[in-house]
Structures are given as structure tokens and as C-alpha cells.
Amino acid sequence: MSNALQCAGKTLGLSRPCVMGILNVTPDSFSDGGHFFSVDAAAEQARNIIAAGAAIIDIGGESTRPGAQAVPAAEERKRVVPVIKRICKEFPETVISIDTSKPEVMTDAIDAGVRLVNDINALRSPGALDVIASSNVAVCLMHMQGEPRTMQKNPQYQNVVDEVWHFLQQRIMVCLAAGISRDRIVIDPGFGFGKTLQHNLLLIKNLKKFKELGVPLLVGLSRKSMIGAILNKPVNERLTGSISLATLALWMGADILRVHDVEPTIEALKIINAVHSA
């Protein structure tokens, strides 16, 4: 596997893991909805994320929490494009990501300057694969059973690790066949997206298996409901659980951590790197 990700002309080195900071410009995201809804507030948070040491900023204009309602493409574009333009202008060397499944939003976001598309639907929406294939941006392919409105009602698997692994393998092959080079592809097992607590725990326990797929591995566990289920903590009291899972994911081979709490995660990353380098 390459130790770098090619992101629209910028090489993101992954010889050591890096952090992707979450920036939701939504009124209803599960953890920080409404906090950064204006362009000015989003730009200020982007400065904080970069100052804390994140290599990537992931901008989302539609909540994908369980039960979330769909947002029309026009509204999603209205939310994210001005923020992307502002941040890309201020931080031209930072990899900016768009968290979307809509090809029309992907197109406008790429035109605005994003270098990575983070798609919970793994480019299965009609036209999404073509958008990425005709660009030079990187793409993150995530596994999700069902869709956000209903995905947590009764998710079932015969073998969750094998099924998620084979799904991601198949999506990688589809991308390669469409002309998207392997050094532009990232995968994400999709913790909490159509998975029970037990499913999530099994995926974490077997995270190293996903390294067999030969592309970088992104893990998003920050503040998730599984932490609340284990610790009986509300979403704003899940930092300890988030850092614990991030540390475990790093030790199990994660290349990119998608997080809300960038600074403490970076500190955990430094500890892991120090031990690995000893």
C-alpha cells in the first residue's frame, strides 16, 4: 500500500496517521448541529482545527445521524460552497473534504476547491462515480447498511466483518474499473451506520483485516452512540471514550481519524507514534 494519498494535485503523506477534523455546517448534526452554521463561525472553527494539527477538514452540509431527514441538493450546496471557498482561500495548502453523497454537490464542491470527497454511500448514487472519475480528487468509500433515516432500526448481518470487507473490496474494484487510481482511494467501515453495538465492536476488534484491501483506512468513532451505550454518557461527555477508541484504532492500523476533538486526538497520536518509533 502507498504511504500517500493523491488529492487533486496535493500529496497527503500517510507514513504516519493523520487527523481529519469535522466541520458540520448543519442545524441538526448529532453532536455540533447549529454551532458553525454561518460562514464566519465555520471559518473560525476551521482555523481552530488547523491550529490544533489536523491535516484534513471534512465539511458536511447534511446530517447523517440515525433518523436524520434528507436535505435537498440546492440547500446542501447553499450551506457548504461558501464555506469551502472561504476556507480554501485562507488555507490553500490544507486538504479540504466534502462529506456528501450527492453528485451535484460533489461537482460544486470540487469546483470550489475540495481535494477529497467523503461519501457515506460509496459512490453508489447515480452519477457520483462519474464525477470522481472525471476529476483528480481523492475519495473515501464508506460502508452503510440502509440509509440514515432507517439504518439503525434493525441492522442484521451473517458476518459483519466479512460482509463489510467484501462490500468495500467490491467498491474499490468499481472505482479502479472507472479509472480512479488506487492512490486516490480511502475506505471507511462505517461505524454506527447500520450497525449494532456488537457489530461495531467486532469491526474494531478486526480492524487490521481491512488493511488487506491495500488502501488507506479511515475510522470515524468520535462521540458515537456506541460510546454512550458503553459508558452511559451523553454526547457532550464522550471525550474519554472517543480518545480511547481513537487510540485503539491507531494501534490497529487506522491511517486517518475523523474526529470532533482534534487537539486531544493529536496528543494521543503523538503518544502512539512515539511508542511505534521506539
N, C-alpha and C positions, 0 to 999 in steps of 0.2 A: 504494500500500500504506500502511496505517495505521502510524504510528510508535509504536503502543502495543498491548499485549495485554491483553484483559479477562479477569481471573482471579477469578471469584467475588466481584465487588464491589470488587476492587482493580485499579487500572490499573498495569500494568508498562510503563514508558516504554522505548522501543527506538530513540529518536533516536540513541543511541549503543549499540553492542553491550554485552551483559552476560554474566556467567558463571553457569553452573549447577554447583554443587558436588555431587559424587557422594557419597552416603552409603549404602553397602551393609550391610544387617543380615542377612548371609548367612554360612554357614560355608564357602562354596566359590566365591565370585566370583574371577575370574581374577587380580585384582591385590591386593585387600584383604580377601579372604574371611576371616571369623573375627575381624577386628580390632575391629569395632564391633557385635558380636553382642548385647551386653547393652544395656538401655535407658540405663544410666548412661554407658557408653562411647559410645553413639550420640549422646547429648545433649552430651557433651563435645566430640565431633567436630563437631557442628552449631555449637557456639559458635566453634570454630576456623574453620569455613568462613565464617561470617557476619563474624567479625572480620577475615578476610582480604579481604572485599569482595564475596562472592558475592551476587547478587540472588535466587537460587533455590537451594533444597536439594532434590535428587532422591533420594528414599528408595526402595530396592529390597529386596524380601524373597525374590527368586528369581533365581539366577544365570542369565544368558542367554549365557554364554560358549559357544563351539563345543563340542558334546558334553555340555553340561550336562543333568542329569536334571530332569524336571518336579517341581514341588513342589505338593502338594495345596493347594487354596484355604484350607482351615482352618489349615494350618501357616503359609502366607504371611500370613494375617490376624494370627495369633498373633505373628509376628515384627514386623510393621510398625505395627499400630494403636497399641500402647502408645508406640512411639517418636514417631509422628505427634502423638499427644495431648500428649506431654511437650514436644515442640519447638514446637507451635502455641501452647501455653500460655505458654512462655517468650519466644517471638518472634512475637507475633501479627501483626506487620506484614510478616514475611518470606513470600514465596511458597513454599509447600511443595508439592512434586510427588511423586506416587506413580508408580513405574516398574512397571507391571503390565499384563497383557492380560486378566485375569480380571474379568468384570463384578461378581461378588460382592465381590471385593477393592476394586474401584473404589468401589462403593457405601459400604462401611465406611470407606474412606479419606476419601471426601468428607464423610461424617458426622463424621469425626474432625477435619476442618479443612483438608484439602488443597485447593489452588486450581488445580492443574494435574494432568492425567493424561497420563503419558508412555507411550504404547502401542507396543511394537515390532511389534504385529500390526495397527496402523492401524484399530482398532475393527472388525475382521472376526470376532471371536469372537461367537457368538450372544448377544445381549442387551447387548453393550458399547455399541453405538451409542445404544440407548435410554437407558442410564444417563447418558451425556453429554448427550444431547438434553433430558433431563428435569431437568438441573442447570444451573448457570451457571458451571461451571468451564471453564478452557481445556483444550485437548487437543493433544498432539503426535502427529502421524501419521508413522510410520516405515516405510520400505520394507525388507522382508526376503524373500529367496527361500528357500523351505523353512521349516524350524523349527530351533531351536537344536541339537537332538541330531544333525542330519544336514546342516545348511546349508553346511558347508564341505567336503563330500566331493567334489563336482564341479560347482560353480556354473557355469552357462553362459548367455550372452546373445548375441543377434544384434547388439544395440547397447545397451550397458549404460546409457548416459546417456539415450537416448530412452525405453527401457523403464521405468527408474526414474521419469523425469519424467512419463510418461503414467500410471503407477500412482498417483503422488501427486496428479496432477490429478484422476483419477477418484475418489480417496478424498475429496478436498476437495468435489467435486460431491455425493457421497453425504452428507457432513456438512451441506452447505448445504440439500439437499433435506429433511433430517431436522429442520431448524430451528436448527442450530448456526451462529451468525453467523460471518462471516469473521474478525472481530476477536477470535475465541476460538481460532483455528486456527494451529498451527505445523507445519512439515514438517521431516523429517529423512531424508536419502538412505540412511541405514543403513550406514555404513562398517563392513565386516567381517561383515555379516550376509548370508551367501550371496554373497560376492564374493571373487574372487582379488585378489592384489596389483595386477595390471594393471587390473582393474575399479575398484578403489579409487582408483588414480592417475588414471584417466580421469575419474572423478566429481569429484575435487578440481580437476583441470585445467579442468573445465567447470562449476564450481560456480555461476558467475554466471547460467547458464541457468535455474537453479531459482528465481531471483528473479522470473522471468516469471510465476510462479504467484500472485504478489500476496499472499503471506502471509509471516510471519517464517520465517527459515531457522535451524534448529538443527543444529549439527555436533558429532559426538562422535568424536574421534580419539585421545583421551587414552590413552597406554600400549598402543595396539592392536598386534596381531601384525604388521601391515604395517610398523611401525617396527622391530620385531625382525628382520623379513625384510630390510629395507634396511640396518640398522646392525649386525646380528648381535649384538643386545643382549638380555639377559633382561628380564623385565617390570619389575623394580625399577631398571633402568638406562636408562629410556626418556624421561627428563625433557627432554633436549635435543631429541629427535625430536618429542615432544609439543608443546613450545613452538614449534618450527619450523612444524609443521603448523597449530597454532592461529593463528599469525601470518599464515600464508598464507591460511587460511580467512577470517580477519577482512578481509584485503585484498581477498578475492574476494566479500565481501558477507555473511558469516555474521552473524546477529543475536544468537544465543545460542551460547556454547561450553560444552559439557558436559565437565567435567574433574575429575580427581582432585587435581591440584596447583593449588589456587586462587591462592595468593599470587603465584607466578611468572607465571601466566597473566594475572592482573590487571596486573602490571607490563608485560607485553608489550602488553596492551590500551591502557595509558596511552601507550606509545610510538606505537602506531598512531593513536590519537586525536589526539596532538599533531601528527603529520605531516598527518593529514587536515584539521586545523583551521588549519594554517599559511596 
